[in-house]
């Protein structure tokens, strides 16, 4: 409960199930009593007109019968009520009531009562105007500087301003570009109408301009009107506020200055007469109504702003002076003099809650009773605290936010790849060439323990592998239900994927007592596709551009037993050599040493080595596991093939830069194409068209250039996608070689994969180069740093495409160098202590600056050159 509540002086509820809006409330001496006391005039959308004069016996009393002076049912919805000098020949105040299709002006009069029931009030219709258009709102004032009378301006729903000079209709004008009507106000100092258009800008129109503008009986301008029967309606000034306005009020300091107040959906603005912003205030809550009025302080204005949090805020210019709690959401607020009490705040809600209140506080008189004092046993409290802490620690150790065992028992997902290819291949629209593309069937089984809702199975494989169906939906799964789905996988493109691993992800909702819709959960299962899906037996090659040698600690295994599906029947005796031919056309040769414990993989393309190398290591591990041998290990002692890796990075980056250039060129040609179109359109519209001056030829040539550039961009995107796939294959290979070279643990390999493979696909906005460079820089400045000073360096928070790849290549070289000198990968910066491990042959200190990175390149080149020299001197048995 708020301490600063609006003190209820008088309140009532109007009717039953009636609706009201901001134009339905007005305060004025409508009966011309002359005593300075205002009356409350309220109209409802149900057509009821009520006039109140509150006289509470004590503060907070409800409405008495004599407080209601008049209640009349006008049978049409009342949109707005205003009081002014609307009748000619007199300066008495009259009541104007706006209906959707009618404007009525009434005289309110009272008759002294002779009995205890009090005075009697009645209304008399002075005149009415039937409207040809549906009304929205109205404003009034001394338009054109007339004296002693008020004119009325009504805005229709289609943006037409209709001006009435009391009993007669003056003219109507359409606002230019009007789509939806906005709030309307009249400024007497500048003699102009101010509104907010559907373009979300404040617009001011001079009354004189409206009066002499073209008549709006017809929206279509005829030739006669264009020749000078009327002037074009021109706006005096505009101000773009960028939001829709709820209300507009005009407040005058004095005769020489006035302010235009505009209440927006998130801000309220104070403008000068010429449309310049005097000040603005951003509101914390969504406003519902407002009322500016002159402050006691000279030169300042107070503003009452009601919001949808049942609050009424009072601002002095932009300073919040008071905040008070209301019992309802106000849609209209007024300030008046009631029963000799000045400054009464009158608020009206949309459901008819009418309240007269004043500002104040409501202090609480409650006093908390004294608590019986008792001595505390601190020893018992310490024992209880330790028991509770032990329970908390045990809970945190055994389970997380969701119990793992319970989550795994909800749904079990398993995937099985069938051993044989489909009898009829499901491959369609393949781009492999003359080879017959096979397909293999994968079956995914879902077994639920509980009732599950909206289970959705999503499948993903690395491109250019594609699925015959990648999504399955199960609206409901009963307890102990088993569902099995099958789909086929095949190779569609002419290049090889970066991985043969697929992923099946199931998202589902588990209903609970508190949440019938269910708690969303996700479970996944991975499956491994066979190598023969993308590869065929091939002829071994003795020479190749790229070679890798993998060392093991066990005797060599026959390649026929490792790769039984790729045995060549004509070379049964050649058990230590095997050739592979991918469906895309590239070839890889695998050699096993007869005497040493080495395997060599060689190919013409560096990225093609990855799948065969990875498949070899996986099959060796499975082979020795079946033999019961647990200490099998692989290692790599050769030089790190960074130069080959950098060539792929440069090619991928070159395609990205080429794509940017093509897009810029396409944008220029598109601008040129539109400019030529505008020139041609101007020529064709001209009554006496000038010669085209070869604009049609220029348009045709530009169109062909646009089409050619669009085709080039599409082709570059395809090449970029293929290049990224090859780069991912090479990245997997480099990560594998680094892990074998430095014998990294599984956690360290995971960190490397997160740093080198952060994206599933790259775009022009966020590419692989800048993302990987930021990740490697973070590793170099944290776990691989040499000093705490380097750890304190902050990385840039914005990723932009680099100018070249030199910085990235330096960081990758530096990463390998620090790993070679004993650095270890971890996520905690506390573990990043200065490394003092000395490698054989002596190592210089790890450089920390760009100048030292240059020396690292030379040292690393010499180091890798020495490894390459040693490897070249060791022939393959």
C-alpha angles and dihedrals in degrees: 000000000000119000091212100065127160105258107235110232098166134346143170141171117240118225125308125295093349123149130219138183139192095282094053097080129072135162121205144122088266096167092052092236091156094217094109093246116136125221124214112238116193128179125186136205087246089067099254119141116198131181120196134190106185118213106170117187090215135003114285097023118146125237117297124208093253091054090072105077098177140003119182131170108220093183094228129081113269111224099176142357125204135171122216147116096298102147122078120237095030139064094211117126118256134185120247116200119192119208126180093262104012142054116207128186117201136187113223116207136169132215122207111247123230095203136053092270089083132220124348122226129198139171128226124201108236098180142325138208122213108218123222091205133046110265126229107178142329144214134195141203146124095302113199092011097288116168129229099007141069128228124208127227118194123195116211127213091256094054103265121142113214116193120202122193094207107278096009135063112241109185145309130228132186116227109235115256094002115168106156126012120248135192115303131208137168125226111206094191094059095026092229141126118237124200141153114241129211087260085072095244131121111242130192124200124189115233091226091054090050092048095052097037125106114292114259100214085110124030092205112085113225125210090256091056090049090053093060115287088127142000126256115258106248125187116240096214139339136203123193110221096170096227140070117267125231099195144352127213132181118214124183123208091192139322092293102049139035136170133220113219119199123187112207131185092264106009141031122220136204112205134186123237091267095051098260116139113253092183141323135205129208110223123222095209134040107269124226104184143346144196124197119200137168114279127226088242112081115252096013133100129212119217128197111208122184120198140190092262091074089255132131114205123197115206129188099207099310098336118101107230103171141003122197134184120239127196091230144024107269120222094178132026130186136172122217149143113271126175092348090306111123124207098026111167112224117195131182127196126209092254095051105268103152116188136175112202144158132212122267145109132275106208119198115243093194116121120195113239118245115265118230107253118233134173116257122227102220094186092060090046091053092050092049092047092052092050092051091048090051091052090050092050092049092050092049092050098047100043143007128218089302120031107251096212092051092049093050092048092054093071134003120203124192132171128203125190111209113239095228132057121251112276088229112035115236093205113127132176093008122173100201101109129235096342119107106245113219127206130210128207122235121195121203118194124200119195118183126199095190136031108281132190133212097002110185123189115203122187129200135183130172115268137279081040109089136192128226087223125009102182136049125179128203113187094195136006119194121217115284090011121148122203124184126192129185132203138164131239126204141160115261106172133063094244131068126257123248093235139018093210121109130197131216115196123188120195117188143155123242113204119227135184092255096040114039091180089063139238112277114239137171133210128176141195129194128213132190121227120216120260091230089067090078102016138064132192110274143183112275117242123218096203130046139161097232126043135176130188122205118197123208136186095229136069115278117271125221111263090220090064092045096046106024093161093058100051115132109221093210093058104048092142093053096080094150098056127060133170128211128195119194119216088246090063105255120124133217128191124206121199127188121201116240096209109018128055097252139117125197126204119192137175143155091246120056096213092053090068092070104074095044092045092049092044090050093053093045093049092046090052091049091046095053093042089058088050090054093246111140103173097068112135138172127212140181121217101167129099118287107254094227096142092059089045092051091053090059090048091051092049092051092047092048090056090051092052090046090052091053092050092049092050092050090049091048090051090052092049091047091053089048091048092053092046091054090048091054091049092050092046090052090050093049093048093052113103090220101034118205123222115288091235091212093304089135090055091048090049092052092048093048091049091054090049091051091051092046092049091048090052090047091051091050091049091047090051091053091049090047091052092051091046091052091051091051090046090053090051091051090046091053089051093050091049090050093050092047091050092050092043096052097025093237122192123243091260092053091049089052090054090050092050091049090051098044100034107039097138134057089205133358129227137191090262096049116018138179097252100058093039094051092043091055092047094049091045088054091052092048091051096045124027095010095043122118100211139026088241090066091048090059092060113109123223124226113269093211123073116210131171107268125235092240141345098255094103092049092049091049091052093048090050090047090049092054091045094053092047088051090053095055103278117150130202121238138147096231117083090205089072091055099099126156109283116228099177112132118211123213113277094028128274132222122233118283108262118236102189138058090253090057091046089067090058089047090058090055093045092046091048090053091045094051091042090056090050090049091049091051091048092049091053091054107076121207109252 
